[in-house]
Amino acid sequence: MPYTVDFVNVSTEGLESSPVPEALAGLRANEARYYKNKYDHVFTVSPASEAKEALDRVTSILKDERDIVIASPALEATDFEVEGLRMTYVFYESGLAINVMYAVEDGGKRAVGFKLSDGMEIPDELSKFKFARQKSKLAGTIRGSYFVIKGEH
């Protein structure tokens, strides 16, 4: 059942099994606020079991592009389009959030972003990446990194 993410009253709903549920909820709310403010898009997520297509999309892009397999179980996912960008998000039990930004038109921006919730360690499978820090009122300190997608997906 889809869940509309509230960035005013942050809830850990759907994220309770994470070792950092409050930080992950803050990270999810931070993303919801960004899409509401920039695109007037209401950010909704579904349990990973109900969002198989979104999860498969992220999993295959990670595997094909960089041979990355995320060890943590996925908790939630979403897939939507705003202003010519297809956005796919997966939130993992470890506190990791991955987003795939894929321009619908050829030649547009295409990248995979990683965000680590406050309090989580860098997963072994992402140890090659350098993470920059960003402060967030909703999520505390977010560490992020990304790579550009080279192939067609």
Backbone as CSV, one residue per row, in Angstrom:
resi,resn,N_x,N_y,N_z,CA_x,CA_y,CA_z,C_x,C_y,C_z
1,MET,0.846,-1.182,0.000,0.000,0.000,0.000,0.894,1.248,0.000
2,PRO,0.724,2.148,-0.951,1.562,3.349,-1.018,1.417,4.228,0.229
3,TYR,2.502,4.899,0.563,2.560,5.774,1.731,3.059,7.137,1.263
4,THR,2.290,8.192,1.540,2.706,9.552,1.214,3.633,10.043,2.317
5,VAL,4.838,10.422,1.937,5.846,10.850,2.907,5.542,12.272,3.360
6,ASP,5.392,12.444,4.659,5.104,13.739,5.272,6.425,14.315,5.779
7,PHE,6.831,15.470,5.240,8.093,16.058,5.687,7.902,17.080,6.799
8,VAL,6.656,17.291,7.219,6.390,18.169,8.362,6.360,17.334,9.638
9,ASN,5.585,16.256,9.619,5.519,15.328,10.750,6.197,14.022,10.312
10,VAL,7.511,13.954,10.524,8.309,12.832,10.034,7.958,11.561,10.796
11,SER,7.699,10.505,10.034,7.310,9.224,10.610,8.282,8.132,10.168
12,THR,8.493,7.164,11.042,9.344,6.012,10.712,8.521,4.874,10.110
13,GLU,7.269,5.132,9.766,6.410,4.088,9.205,7.088,3.410,8.014
14,GLY,7.142,2.085,8.072,7.756,1.290,7.021,9.253,1.099,7.174
15,LEU,9.858,1.824,8.117,11.313,1.783,8.290,11.725,1.238,9.662
16,GLU,10.775,0.684,10.379,11.017,0.279,11.772,12.126,-0.764,11.925
17,SER,12.354,-1.596,10.923,13.372,-2.656,11.051,14.797,-2.145,10.846
18,SER,14.950,-0.896,10.445,16.278,-0.319,10.245,16.953,-0.064,11.587
19,PRO,18.290,-0.225,11.657,18.993,0.132,12.892,19.045,1.654,13.112
20,VAL,18.723,2.435,12.085,18.701,3.902,12.175,17.373,4.441,11.623
21,PRO,16.225,4.003,12.189,14.934,4.363,11.593,14.649,5.861,11.571
22,GLU,15.015,6.591,12.623,14.742,8.025,12.664,15.564,8.755,11.613
23,ALA,16.834,8.400,11.475,17.695,9.049,10.483,17.232,8.721,9.063
24,LEU,16.838,7.470,8.826,16.358,7.074,7.504,15.032,7.773,7.189
25,ALA,14.167,7.901,8.186,12.902,8.624,7.998,13.171,10.094,7.683
26,GLY,14.168,10.671,8.334,14.549,12.052,8.053,15.097,12.209,6.644
27,LEU,15.884,11.246,6.203,16.428,11.261,4.847,15.300,11.157,3.821
28,ARG,14.370,10.253,4.067,13.219,10.083,3.178,12.385,11.372,3.146
29,ALA,12.172,11.986,4.298,11.413,13.238,4.379,12.150,14.379,3.670
30,ASN,13.465,14.387,3.762,14.280,15.387,3.076,14.066,15.303,1.559
31,GLU,14.036,14.079,1.035,13.787,13.885,-0.398,12.367,14.339,-0.755
32,ALA,11.397,14.019,0.092,10.008,14.418,-0.154,9.872,15.939,-0.196
33,ARG,10.535,16.609,0.714,10.488,18.082,0.745,11.106,18.660,-0.528
34,TYR,12.238,18.115,-0.955,12.900,18.585,-2.171,11.963,18.490,-3.376
35,TYR,11.327,17.346,-3.582,10.460,17.170,-4.751,9.194,18.006,-4.662
36,LYS,8.691,18.229,-3.476,7.514,19.087,-3.305,7.874,20.537,-3.636
37,ASN,9.003,21.007,-3.099,9.397,22.399,-3.306,9.855,22.671,-4.738
38,LYS,10.602,21.771,-5.344,11.158,22.008,-6.679,10.180,21.684,-7.804
39,TYR,9.416,20.604,-7.649,8.562,20.139,-8.744,7.072,20.069,-8.392
40,ASP,6.700,20.413,-7.157,5.332,20.261,-6.666,4.855,18.805,-6.808
41,HIS,5.771,17.885,-6.567,5.482,16.445,-6.655,5.312,15.874,-5.249
42,VAL,4.238,15.120,-5.051,4.001,14.454,-3.768,4.748,13.123,-3.790
43,PHE,5.688,12.970,-2.860,6.588,11.808,-2.801,5.886,10.667,-2.067
44,THR,5.588,9.605,-2.784,4.965,8.432,-2.171,5.877,7.234,-2.370
45,VAL,5.898,6.352,-1.397,6.706,5.137,-1.458,5.801,3.934,-1.218
46,SER,6.261,2.789,-1.680,5.552,1.526,-1.451,6.522,0.545,-0.826
47,PRO,6.005,-0.431,-0.088,6.899,-1.479,0.411,7.625,-2.117,-0.775
48,ALA,8.877,-2.501,-0.559,9.686,-3.086,-1.638,8.984,-4.280,-2.279
49,SER,8.249,-5.049,-1.477,7.540,-6.220,-2.005,6.463,-5.840,-3.021
50,GLU,5.984,-4.587,-2.963,4.960,-4.105,-3.890,5.544,-3.228,-4.998
51,ALA,6.850,-3.000,-4.950,7.505,-2.121,-5.928,8.641,-2.865,-6.623
52,LYS,8.332,-4.085,-7.035,9.354,-4.948,-7.628,10.002,-4.330,-8.860
53,GLU,9.216,-3.677,-9.704,9.765,-3.083,-10.924,10.804,-2.005,-10.604
54,ALA,10.514,-1.128,-9.646,11.459,-0.079,-9.247,12.723,-0.688,-8.651
55,LEU,12.546,-1.674,-7.778,13.695,-2.339,-7.158,14.543,-3.052,-8.211
56,ASP,13.901,-3.753,-9.130,14.632,-4.448,-10.198,15.395,-3.460,-11.077
57,ARG,14.802,-2.314,-11.326,15.448,-1.283,-12.153,16.750,-0.815,-11.516
58,VAL,16.706,-0.470,-10.239,17.898,-0.002,-9.530,18.928,-1.124,-9.441
59,THR,18.478,-2.321,-9.093,19.385,-3.466,-8.956,20.121,-3.752,-10.260
60,SER,19.394,-3.740,-11.388,20.041,-4.064,-12.664,20.996,-2.961,-13.111
61,ILE,20.648,-1.688,-12.884,21.548,-0.593,-13.263,22.832,-0.659,-12.441
62,LEU,22.721,-0.903,-11.147,23.919,-1.021,-10.299,24.813,-2.171,-10.770
63,LYS,24.200,-3.308,-11.064,24.944,-4.494,-11.496,25.596,-4.262,-12.857
64,ASP,24.821,-3.751,-13.823,25.329,-3.551,-15.183,26.407,-2.475,-15.261
65,GLU,26.211,-1.378,-14.547,27.123,-0.240,-14.654,28.409,-0.403,-13.842
66,ARG,28.296,-0.937,-12.620,29.456,-0.976,-11.712,29.656,-2.303,-10.992
67,ASP,28.884,-3.314,-11.363,28.960,-4.622,-10.720,28.752,-4.518,-9.202
68,ILE,27.782,-3.689,-8.806,27.454,-3.481,-7.390,26.202,-4.268,-7.048
69,VAL,26.273,-5.007,-5.936,25.115,-5.709,-5.388,24.955,-5.222,-3.948
70,ILE,23.821,-4.626,-3.643,23.564,-4.101,-2.299,23.194,-5.257,-1.371
71,ALA,23.911,-5.370,-0.265,23.706,-6.477,0.665,22.457,-6.300,1.538
72,SER,22.122,-5.081,1.853,21.000,-4.804,2.754,19.661,-5.048,2.059
73,PRO,18.673,-5.548,2.799,17.333,-5.705,2.207,16.697,-4.342,1.916
74,ALA,15.954,-4.280,0.821,15.206,-3.071,0.478,13.928,-3.025,1.314
75,LEU,13.587,-1.834,1.796,12.357,-1.652,2.574,11.259,-0.999,1.749
76,GLU,11.621,0.046,0.998,10.633,0.799,0.240,11.229,1.258,-1.082
77,ALA,10.337,1.552,-2.026,10.780,2.066,-3.324,9.693,2.935,-3.933
78,THR,10.115,3.755,-4.892,9.187,4.583,-5.652,9.782,4.857,-7.022
79,ASP,8.915,5.132,-7.973,9.327,5.408,-9.344,8.349,6.440,-9.902
80,PHE,8.858,7.563,-10.403,7.990,8.617,-10.916,8.754,9.446,-11.942
81,GLU,8.014,10.305,-12.653,8.632,11.168,-13.649,8.282,12.613,-13.348
82,VAL,9.308,13.485,-13.381,9.116,14.929,-13.220,9.975,15.652,-14.251
83,GLU,9.357,16.554,-14.996,10.056,17.413,-15.962,11.077,16.661,-16.818
84,GLY,10.653,15.546,-17.384,11.513,14.801,-18.289,12.549,13.914,-17.624
85,LEU,12.498,13.794,-16.306,13.412,12.926,-15.566,12.636,11.787,-14.936
86,ARG,13.075,10.569,-15.192,12.495,9.423,-14.501,13.338,9.197,-13.246
87,MET,12.693,9.258,-12.099,13.368,9.103,-10.808,12.926,7.790,-10.164
88,THR,13.882,7.005,-9.736,13.592,5.765,-9.031,14.386,5.784,-7.737
89,TYR,13.707,5.570,-6.630,14.333,5.559,-5.306,14.132,4.207,-4.648
90,VAL,15.161,3.744,-3.919,15.035,2.575,-3.056,15.643,2.946,-1.707
91,PHE,14.910,2.666,-0.645,15.371,2.881,0.726,15.649,1.511,1.338
92,TYR,16.859,1.343,1.867,17.315,0.053,2.372,17.345,0.024,3.898
93,GLU,17.225,-1.174,4.444,17.196,-1.372,5.890,18.429,-0.789,6.580
94,SER,19.576,-0.832,5.939,20.832,-0.356,6.537,20.824,1.156,6.787
95,GLY,19.931,1.883,6.099,19.914,3.346,6.172,20.345,3.982,4.861
96,LEU,20.659,3.163,3.875,21.078,3.621,2.561,19.860,3.991,1.711
97,ALA,19.981,5.089,0.973,18.983,5.459,-0.027,19.703,5.573,-1.364
98,ILE,19.149,4.943,-2.380,19.725,5.026,-3.728,18.668,5.610,-4.643
99,ASN,19.106,6.564,-5.480,18.196,7.097,-6.486,18.847,7.008,-7.854
100,VAL,18.019,6.713,-8.837,18.446,6.709,-10.230,17.710,7.844,-10.915
101,MET,18.481,8.782,-11.458,17.930,9.890,-12.239,18.246,9.576,-13.694
102,TYR,17.200,9.478,-14.507,17.389,9.056,-15.889,16.569,9.948,-16.810
103,ALA,17.257,10.813,-17.548,16.563,11.697,-18.483,15.862,10.858,-19.539
104,VAL,14.611,11.199,-19.800,13.824,10.460,-20.781,14.378,10.683,-22.190
105,GLU,14.801,11.909,-22.490,15.355,12.213,-23.804,16.831,11.837,-23.874
106,ASP,17.265,11.388,-25.041,18.676,11.057,-25.247,19.540,12.284,-24.992
107,GLY,20.709,12.049,-24.413,21.654,13.133,-24.164,21.433,13.882,-22.866
108,GLY,20.394,13.536,-22.118,20.116,14.205,-20.849,20.923,13.603,-19.713
109,LYS,20.758,14.175,-18.533,21.483,13.703,-17.354,20.984,12.326,-16.932
110,ARG,21.939,11.463,-16.596,21.624,10.129,-16.107,22.675,9.756,-15.072
111,ALA,22.215,9.494,-13.853,23.158,9.204,-12.775,22.494,8.369,-11.688
112,VAL,23.342,7.746,-10.879,22.912,7.013,-9.688,23.480,7.752,-8.484
113,GLY,22.618,8.056,-7.517,23.046,8.730,-6.299,22.900,7.830,-5.090
114,PHE,23.854,7.941,-4.188,23.829,7.193,-2.923,23.761,8.197,-1.792
115,LYS,22.889,7.960,-0.821,22.848,8.783,0.383,22.845,7.866,1.593
116,LEU,23.704,8.203,2.545,23.827,7.413,3.774,23.163,8.157,4.917
117,SER,22.290,7.470,5.636,21.646,8.056,6.805,22.673,8.332,7.892
118,ASP,22.389,9.340,8.688,23.219,9.684,9.839,23.351,8.451,10.738
119,GLY,24.566,8.097,11.089,24.783,6.986,12.015,25.101,5.658,11.363
120,MET,25.030,5.561,10.047,25.358,4.284,9.401,26.764,4.329,8.829
121,GLU,27.375,3.177,8.755,28.702,3.045,8.160,28.559,2.936,6.643
122,ILE,29.630,3.236,5.924,29.635,3.046,4.474,29.605,1.544,4.203
123,PRO,28.626,1.054,3.443,28.574,-0.381,3.140,29.812,-0.805,2.340
124,ASP,30.267,-2.021,2.568,31.449,-2.539,1.874,31.329,-2.391,0.360
125,GLU,30.136,-2.646,-0.176,29.962,-2.609,-1.629,30.091,-1.195,-2.212
126,LEU,30.098,-0.167,-1.340,30.244,1.215,-1.797,31.550,1.843,-1.303
127,SER,32.476,1.023,-0.828,33.715,1.531,-0.235,34.612,2.257,-1.237
128,LYS,34.407,2.044,-2.546,35.216,2.714,-3.573,34.832,4.176,-3.748
129,PHE,33.664,4.564,-3.255,33.162,5.916,-3.472,33.594,6.857,-2.359
130,LYS,33.819,8.113,-2.727,34.074,9.162,-1.747,32.735,9.848,-1.470
131,PHE,32.455,10.079,-0.195,31.171,10.653,0.199,31.363,12.069,0.735
132,ALA,30.562,12.992,0.212,30.552,14.373,0.692,29.468,14.504,1.756
133,ARG,29.675,15.422,2.685,28.703,15.643,3.765,27.799,16.827,3.443
134,GLN,26.539,16.680,3.859,25.546,17.731,3.674,24.695,17.766,4.935
135,LYS,24.425,18.953,5.435,23.566,19.113,6.612,22.110,19.223,6.174
136,SER,21.237,18.608,6.968,19.808,18.663,6.700,19.064,18.818,8.018
137,LYS,18.093,19.726,8.044,17.278,19.881,9.260,16.495,18.611,9.554
138,LEU,16.073,17.912,8.504,15.262,16.704,8.687,16.099,15.462,8.937
139,ALA,17.295,15.399,8.338,18.060,14.147,8.358,19.398,14.231,9.078
140,GLY,19.722,15.371,9.683,21.025,15.489,10.335,22.108,15.632,9.274
141,THR,23.157,14.820,9.363,24.223,14.838,8.366,23.990,13.718,7.364
142,ILE,23.874,14.097,6.114,23.715,13.125,5.028,25.060,13.047,4.317
143,ARG,25.510,11.837,4.054,26.711,11.660,3.239,26.262,11.135,1.880
144,GLY,26.728,11.768,0.819,26.278,11.396,-0.505,27.395,11.218,-1.501
145,SER,27.117,10.418,-2.523,28.030,10.202,-3.633,27.193,9.815,-4.847
146,TYR,27.843,9.732,-6.013,27.091,9.365,-7.219,28.042,8.865,-8.299
147,PHE,27.464,8.307,-9.342,28.212,8.043,-10.562,27.298,8.278,-11.753
148,VAL,27.897,8.592,-12.890,27.151,8.852,-14.120,26.873,7.518,-14.818
149,ILE,25.640,7.371,-15.281,25.243,6.166,-16.018,25.731,6.313,-17.462
150,LYS,26.465,5.317,-17.927,27.020,5.375,-19.281,26.173,4.598,-20.304
151,GLY,25.528,3.518,-19.871,24.766,2.685,-20.780,23.317,3.122,-20.935
152,GLU,22.590,2.396,-21.797,21.157,2.625,-21.994,20.386,1.630,-21.133
153,HIS,19.414,2.139,-20.399,18.634,1.256,-19.515,17.150,1.537,-19.655
